[in-house]
Amino acid sequence: MQSQEEYMRGLKQWLHDTEDVPLEEMAEFFTRRLGDYEEHMSFWAESYRLFAEVLPPGCRKILDLGCGTGLELDQIWQKDPEIEVTGVDLCRDMLDKLSDKHPDRHFTAVCQDYFQYDPGREQWDAAISFESLHHFLPERKRELYRKICRSVKAGGVFILGDYIACCEEEEQLLRAGYWKRRERSALPEDVFVHFDIPLTLEHEKELLREAGFAIEHVLDGDAVIIIGRKGK
Ligand SMILES: C[S@@+](CC[C@H](N)C(=O)[O-])C[C@H]1O[C@@H](n2cnc3c(N)ncnc32)[C@H](O)[C@@H]1O
């Protein structure tokens, strides 16, 4: 097992080595990698299994933000094939792959930016998101989490599985790397780019609490899974 010190040394080296690699637009990034996406993500297999396990029993209707090809849904539907899912994702090709894998499930694909999507009020037993929100700054996530909280039913949950920074230094280094690359990039400011800018667990929990979720549980595995519950 790598120590935090070794991890941070590796991260700094990676930031240095990739300094001149151009940023890619988000949906294009995933379209280009669609062929080996699922194999690449198999590293998180245990986290996907855990993620499905913590979904509270009795959830009938769930909203998945950044569902991609649905690796978390593969596990969730294995447990309960009747669950109705609305999956929001920017990348049409990822959504098409998901729909092709699961033609018999109750699935609605929404090809849209989840910051723009209107999830309605008190609609969902659970909102979920796996490995998507670490691409965004806290200012954006703050509003999104509020919107998610309004959209889940009283007593419902938001389950967030994501890449979490191991310390403030990691959060700051990646954020600085992000801005440096954005400044050099030819891509317009409002275009989403694929670059990881995870928050620390404390910062992520703070945003969720501010939005109205009580933090019920945190599972610290390959991906950190945070379960926030909306009050009744
Ligand atoms: C690493 S993939 C994770 C997909 C899936 N949840 C999984 O774990 O396999 C991140 C996904 O988030 C989507 N995404 C990123 N930003 C988004 C946004 N603003 N709105 C909707 N989807 C977004 C990407 O298109 C991509 O499919």
The ligand as an SDF file (V2000), in Angstrom:
LIG
                    3D

 27 29  0  0  0  0  0  0  0  0999 V2000
  -15.9450    8.6330  -15.4150 C   0  0  0  0  0  0  0  0  0  0  0  0
  -17.5180    8.6640  -16.1770 S   0  0  0  0  0  0  0  0  0  0  0  0
  -18.5250    7.8130  -14.9680 C   0  0  0  0  0  0  0  0  0  0  0  0
  -19.7220    7.1440  -15.6060 C   0  0  0  0  0  0  0  0  0  0  0  0
  -20.4570    6.1670  -14.7170 C   0  0  0  0  0  0  0  0  0  0  0  0
  -21.0770    6.8470  -13.6010 N   0  0  0  0  0  0  0  0  0  0  0  0
  -19.4920    5.1020  -14.2370 C   0  0  0  0  0  0  0  0  0  0  0  0
  -19.0760    5.1420  -13.0650 O   0  0  0  0  0  0  0  0  0  0  0  0
  -19.1080    4.2670  -15.0660 O   0  0  0  0  0  0  0  0  0  0  0  0
  -18.0990   10.3420  -15.9730 C   0  0  0  0  0  0  0  0  0  0  0  0
  -19.3700   10.5950  -16.7710 C   0  0  0  0  0  0  0  0  0  0  0  0
  -19.9000   11.8690  -16.3660 O   0  0  0  0  0  0  0  0  0  0  0  0
  -20.4010   12.5120  -17.5260 C   0  0  0  0  0  0  0  0  0  0  0  0
  -20.4500   13.9680  -17.2620 N   0  0  0  0  0  0  0  0  0  0  0  0
  -19.4190   14.7820  -16.9490 C   0  0  0  0  0  0  0  0  0  0  0  0
  -19.8610   16.0400  -16.7420 N   0  0  0  0  0  0  0  0  0  0  0  0
  -21.1970   16.0160  -16.9400 C   0  0  0  0  0  0  0  0  0  0  0  0
  -22.2210   17.0160  -16.8870 C   0  0  0  0  0  0  0  0  0  0  0  0
  -21.9390   18.2960  -16.5930 N   0  0  0  0  0  0  0  0  0  0  0  0
  -23.4870   16.6470  -17.1390 N   0  0  0  0  0  0  0  0  0  0  0  0
  -23.7790   15.3550  -17.4590 C   0  0  0  0  0  0  0  0  0  0  0  0
  -22.8510   14.3700  -17.5160 N   0  0  0  0  0  0  0  0  0  0  0  0
  -21.5810   14.6890  -17.2710 C   0  0  0  0  0  0  0  0  0  0  0  0
  -19.4270   12.1330  -18.6250 C   0  0  0  0  0  0  0  0  0  0  0  0
  -19.9620   12.3180  -19.9130 O   0  0  0  0  0  0  0  0  0  0  0  0
  -19.1570   10.6610  -18.2720 C   0  0  0  0  0  0  0  0  0  0  0  0
  -20.0440    9.7960  -18.9260 O   0  0  0  0  0  0  0  0  0  0  0  0
  1  2  1  0
  2  3  1  0
  2 10  1  0
  3  4  1  0
  4  5  1  0
  5  6  1  0
  5  7  1  0
  7  8  2  0
  7  9  1  0
 10 11  1  0
 11 12  1  0
 11 26  1  0
 12 13  1  0
 13 14  1  0
 13 24  1  0
 14 15  1  0
 14 23  1  0
 15 16  2  0
 16 17  1  0
 17 18  1  0
 17 23  2  0
 18 19  1  0
 18 20  2  0
 20 21  1  0
 21 22  2  0
 22 23  1  0
 24 25  1  0
 24 26  1  0
 26 27  1  0
M  CHG  2   2   1   9  -1
M  END
$$$$
